Amino acid sequence: MTDDPYAGDVTPADAFAALANDPDAALVDVRTEPEWRFVGLPDLSTIGKQVKLAQWQTYPGGRPNAAFVRECEAAGIEKGKPVYFLCRSGVRSMHAAVAMTARGYGPCYNVAQGFEGDKDGDMRRGRIGGWKVAGLPWRQE
């Protein structure tokens, strides 16, 4: 038994490789529905999987989503199987990994840098780090 709050941070490329190589591994995108719709989603179809969707915070309002664990379960997340959590920049997903680990799920990993990465010198995302900049598959509605 470990005292670590979650299994750790991984790069987007390492998360994608783990998802491709482990049939039990799942990716949960914890951003909000408008982010999924307008910014885009990871596309796991090339590895025969689908990203799971569960909002960590509600939209609008940004309040904690009381149904988060139930939404993860409804999406097929099971205890004892690796779960990778992704958000915009790696902050919400880290909190989700900690919370799900505390509830006995996992190992739970945070995808550091998230979907859009860190802000650049012009205060814009999508240019430094993240799923998209790593050239990993994604789609936009």
C-alpha positions in Angstrom: 0.0 0.0 0.0 1.3 3.4 -0.9 0.7 6.9 0.6 0.9 8.6 -2.8 -2.3 10.5 -3.6 -2.2 9.1 -7.2 0.0 7.0 -9.5 1.8 10.0 -11.0 2.1 12.4 -13.9 2.7 11.2 -17.5 3.3 13.0 -20.7 0.5 12.9 -23.3 2.7 10.7 -25.5 3.3 8.2 -22.7 -0.4 8.2 -21.9 -1.3 7.4 -25.5 1.4 4.6 -25.6 0.0 3.1 -22.4 -3.5 3.3 -23.7 -2.4 1.6 -26.9 -0.5 -1.2 -25.2 -2.8 -2.0 -22.3 -6.3 -3.2 -23.2 -7.6 -2.4 -19.7 -6.3 1.2 -19.7 -8.8 4.0 -20.1 -8.6 7.8 -20.8 -11.1 10.1 -19.0 -11.4 13.6 -20.3 -12.6 15.7 -17.3 -13.1 19.0 -19.0 -16.5 20.6 -19.5 -19.0 19.7 -22.3 -18.3 23.1 -24.1 -14.6 22.3 -24.1 -15.2 18.9 -25.6 -17.4 20.4 -28.2 -15.5 23.5 -29.2 -11.9 22.8 -28.4 -11.8 19.1 -29.4 -11.3 15.6 -28.0 -8.6 13.0 -28.1 -9.3 10.5 -30.8 -8.5 7.0 -29.7 -10.1 5.2 -32.7 -6.7 4.3 -34.2 -6.1 2.1 -31.1 -9.7 0.7 -30.9 -10.8 2.8 -27.9 -13.0 5.8 -27.1 -12.3 8.6 -24.7 -14.5 8.5 -21.6 -16.2 11.8 -20.7 -16.9 12.9 -17.1 -16.9 16.6 -16.1 -14.8 17.3 -13.0 -16.5 20.7 -12.6 -19.9 21.7 -13.7 -20.6 24.2 -16.5 -21.6 26.9 -16.1 -20.4 27.8 -12.6 -17.2 25.7 -12.2 -18.5 24.0 -9.1 -17.3 20.5 -8.2 -19.4 17.8 -10.0 -21.0 15.8 -7.2 -21.8 13.1 -9.8 -18.2 12.7 -11.1 -17.5 9.2 -9.7 -20.9 8.0 -10.9 -20.2 9.4 -14.4 -16.8 7.6 -14.5 -18.5 4.4 -13.5 -21.2 4.9 -16.1 -18.5 5.4 -18.7 -17.0 2.0 -17.8 -14.3 2.9 -15.3 -13.6 0.0 -13.0 -11.5 -0.5 -9.9 -8.1 -2.2 -10.4 -7.6 -0.9 -14.0 -5.3 1.9 -15.1 -7.0 5.3 -15.7 -5.5 8.3 -17.3 -7.2 11.6 -16.6 -6.9 14.6 -19.0 -8.0 18.2 -18.8 -7.0 21.4 -20.4 -3.6 21.9 -18.7 -3.2 19.1 -16.1 -4.7 20.7 -13.0 -8.3 19.4 -12.9 -7.1 16.0 -14.1 -4.6 15.8 -11.2 -7.4 16.5 -8.8 -9.5 13.8 -10.5 -6.7 11.3 -10.2 -6.3 12.0 -6.5 -10.0 11.8 -5.8 -10.4 8.5 -7.8 -7.3 7.0 -6.1 -8.8 7.8 -2.7 -12.0 5.9 -3.7 -10.0 2.8 -4.6 -9.7 3.2 -8.4 -6.6 3.0 -10.5 -3.8 3.1 -10.7 -4.8 6.7 -11.6 -2.5 8.9 -13.7 -2.6 12.6 -14.5 -1.8 13.5 -18.1 0.5 16.5 -17.4 0.2 19.4 -19.8 -3.4 18.3 -20.6 -5.1 18.7 -24.0 -3.9 22.2 -24.7 -0.7 22.6 -22.7 0.7 25.6 -20.9 0.3 29.3 -21.9 3.0 30.7 -24.1 4.5 34.2 -23.9 1.4 35.6 -25.6 -0.8 33.9 -22.9 -2.2 31.4 -25.4 -2.5 27.7 -25.1 -2.1 25.1 -27.8 1.5 26.0 -28.7 3.6 24.6 -25.7 3.0 21.0 -24.6 -0.2 19.1 -24.4 -2.0 16.4 -26.4 -2.5 18.5 -29.5 1.1 19.9 -29.7 2.4 16.3 -29.2 0.7 15.5 -32.5 -1.5 12.9 -31.0 -4.8 12.1 -32.7 -7.7 14.4 -31.9 -11.0 15.6 -33.5 -13.2 18.6 -33.3 -17.0 18.5 -33.6 
